[in-house]
Structure formats: C-alpha cells, structure tokens
Amino acid sequence: MKKRELAIVKIGGEIVNDEQTKNLFLESFNALPGAKILVHGGGKQASEIAGKMGIESKLVNGRRITDAANLDIALMVYGGLLNKKLVAELQASGCAAIGLSGADGNAILASKRPPEPVDFGFAGDIEKVNTDLLKLLLEGGLTPVMCALSHDGKGQMLNTNADTIASETAIAMTSYYNTQLYYVFDKPGVLTDMNDANSIVTELSEASYREMVATNQIKDGMIPKLDNGYHALKHQVGLVQLGNTNMLTDSQHPATRIRL
Amino acid sequence: MKKRELAIVKIGGEIVNDEQTKNLFLESFNALPGAKILVHGGGKQASEIAGKMGIESKLVNGRRITDAANLDIALMVYGGLLNKKLVAELQASGCAAIGLSGADGNAILASKRPPEPVDFGFAGDIEKVNTDLLKLLLEGGLTPVMCALSHDGKGQMLNTNADTIASETAIAMTSYYNTQLYYVFDKPGVLTDMNDANSIVTELSEASYREMVATNQIKDGMIPKLDNGYHALKHQVGLVQLGNTNMLTDSQHPATRIRL
C-alpha cells in the first residue's frame, strides 16, 4: 500500500519572535494539505526571560550549557509560553494543533549527554521518537507542535536541539509515512553571499556543502540544519529543503534542496 | 452497554509545590487502575516566578486579575514548568501521561469573562470540553494532564480555575464514561475545626455546606472546590470526594464525600 505523505516543518527563533513573520508562517503552514508536524525552537525569547530573572546564559565554545536554572527557563519558554501561543494561534486558523514536549506521551526519549569532554548539563541526545503516539495523533486529525524538549524516561526533562528533533522525527516517521523535512528560517535558502538573496544555492550536494563549510561560506546556525538534513536524506527521508515561509505554499519559490 | 469508569483527579498548588507530597501523590495517582485524568493548579510557584521577573500580582477583593504579563507567567509556569515536570515524573513511573493546556487539541474552549462588574483580564469561562479529544487519548492508553489554561478559539490563551476545569471535564465526559471527581489537597477532607483532622465531615449535604459557609466554618479555597463539586453532582457525575492523597488508594481512608 502506498504510504501517505507527512511534512515535518521546523521553524527557528527568528520566525517565532517576530509577530508579522510568525503570522505569515502560520498562515502558510495551515495551508499545507495533509498530515504535518511543526517543530519550533525559540532561543532569543528564552535568553530574554532568563535575563529578566537574573539567570545567566552559560556558553562553552559558543555552545549553550543547560544548568538546572536554564532548564527551567527552557521548560517555561519552549514548553509553555511559545508552544501554547503557537498552538492557540494555529487553532484559531482551523488547524487542530496539539503541543508536545518530548515527555508528553513519551514523544521523544533521550539520554543525558555524557559530561565528557564538555558537560552540557541537561542536554538530551535522542534515543527514540514515539512513532505510535504521533501516528495516533495524526490519524486523529491532529497536528503535533513539538518544542525543543525531550525527557530521559526517569523523570528528568532535557533540552534538545529543535533541528535534530525535526530530522529524527522525519526519519522515525518513515516507517508509516513518506516524509518531507522543511527548515524554515528568515533567508530564502543557503546563500553564497549572506547579503544577497540572489546568491541562493538551489541544489546543494553533500560534497559541496562540506567544501563550503571548509571555506567558511556556510557557518553558525546553518550547520546543524544541514548536518541534520543530510543525516535525514541518508535515512529514507524523501525531501529536505531549506528556505523561507514562501517555499511551503509555492513550489516555484526559490529554496535550497539538498542532495546526497 | 455499560460505560467504563473514569477518574478525574484535581491537585492544588500545595501538592505540586512540595517534592515529598508531590511524589507520594504521583505514586498513588499512578496506582489508580483504569482511565484517569489529572488536573493541576500551581498558584504559589507562579507568584514566585512573577516576583523574580518583577511582575506584580494584581488582586481585586482577594481575586487574582490576569493581565497580559501575568497570563505569560501562567503560560510559562502552568503550561510549561509544572505541567512538563509532572508529565515527565508520571512517565518515569510508567504512566503514559500527556500534558494539555486548553488550546492543545482544543481541549478547553472558553470565552473571556466580560469586563463588568470586575475586569479579571484574561480569565476564561469554559464553553466546551473537547470530549472526543480526551476519548481519543484515553482510548490510546494515554493519561491527560491538564493545567489551568483554556483558549478562546481566536488565538487567545486564557487563565481558568483548575477546580472548574476538573468539574466541567468530569461533567462533559459523562457522555462516554461513568466519572468520579476527586479534589486532592493537604487536608483529609472538610474539617469543622481546621486544626483538628478528627473533625472531618465524611458526608456533606449541599444544605449543610451552605450553612457552614454562612457561619464561616467553610471558607477560602474550599468554596470553589465544593461549588464545583455540587455542580458536578447535579450533572451526572457519579462521585465527588475531597481529601488527601491516601483516599485515592485506600477506600477506607477518611475523606469528605459530598451529596446533594
């Protein structure tokens, strides 16, 4: 029997934090036909709330350390503030959204990252995506909205990169669906010149990607998206595409499609 | 066909805020056989976080006003921090918990309370409990964990009393289940002398209740529980009982059962 289609769409903080950008995105996401899952991050707002509460963000080599206080911030901002607002807004436009952290229905089981060589604190590496839960919800007509939180199955919540949650979910769900993975952000795709939208790379092979990283043309937040994207392609995900909101509703809109 | 049993258990902040009390409760809740729903409040922790962020709690006649800043606190603390920790802890003990705000799957649709005579801000009065959603989750083997948040279906989250969410859920679910409603708190039941656990009223008729309110023997937080409890009894809920955690697992343990 032919598998049904499932779109997994990941949005970053730059979409969530700006009202106008967010509303445009939600409209487009809502217009996507068929089964779909939204995955969101939201780093900026977490830093703002942490700042107001006098909690310091801790970084080692530019990477965030999740101590107990910062985990509470993640629970509050990702799991509460952002997730519930996104769900309420999707519901308003007729999308039967249901918010999930990785603990909810055991959606994302993870293990705490080993403290060597760097102790990232309450950071979770994904062990298992609960495909039966997601299938139950999707077949019930619901649209899961997942935030950047997992749990260890022993009562501990963990912080997990939303790019990785999106790719691992896309991979796991291939057992039931043909999955497509979309990384939506504030650029039309991978650009060779960050300041020129016309410099978009519409097809990016893994070899070219590695070269562009080596020459510093691709850096920062693009790397986890692309690493996760190629990983997904190697594990039966049918399509991985990066770009702005417009690519969701207009298949002719420029975007970066990656290939092995 | 005989309807299945469903227990709706509501816990207040005094259970959630103390680790030992919470763990004892979760163990007992987990031991309850059959279909069940947990509803939680969490006022104290919300006030603490609001304080840390320099956000004032606003009260009129002792009742909390939910302005935009305090609604964000409710989303963060009820929907995020407390809900996700409870869910993770239940998952650890083998209970397939799934957290829900009223927006998730349109679980609790409400309307913003009219601003006259007192403007309570973003306070929601329940319009409809989504029984099909709860039935889908329960039949999927899941245990919904609901927090004190609803939404208006137009994109706005709202603050809604957890005692009322519990009773309205118990009432709505009578269409599919025989429902029992339990209010769990830090006393063994309704006491005629607050400082004497032996002064428990094991059966409380509505007439006696009204008298005890008139003579100030019952006051404060007991009133919404009991008002909601009698309302539930009038709408086909089979059992309404108030007491501490022990009543869940020991049917001989003293508790207050209310009757019309």
Interface residues (C-beta under 8 A of the other chain):
Chain A: I49 K52 M53 G54 D72 L75 M76 V77 Y78 G79 G80 L81 N83 K84 K85 V87 A88 E89 Q91 A92 A96 A97 I98 G99 L100 S101 A103 D104 G105 N106 L133 L136 G140 L142 L149 H151 G153 K154 G155 Q156 M157
Chain B: I49 K52 M53 G54 D72 L75 M76 V77 Y78 G79 G80 L81 N83 K84 K85 V87 A88 E89 Q91 A92 A96 A97 I98 G99 L100 S101 A103 D104 G105 N106 L133 L136 G140 L142 L149 H151 G153 K154 G155 Q156 M157
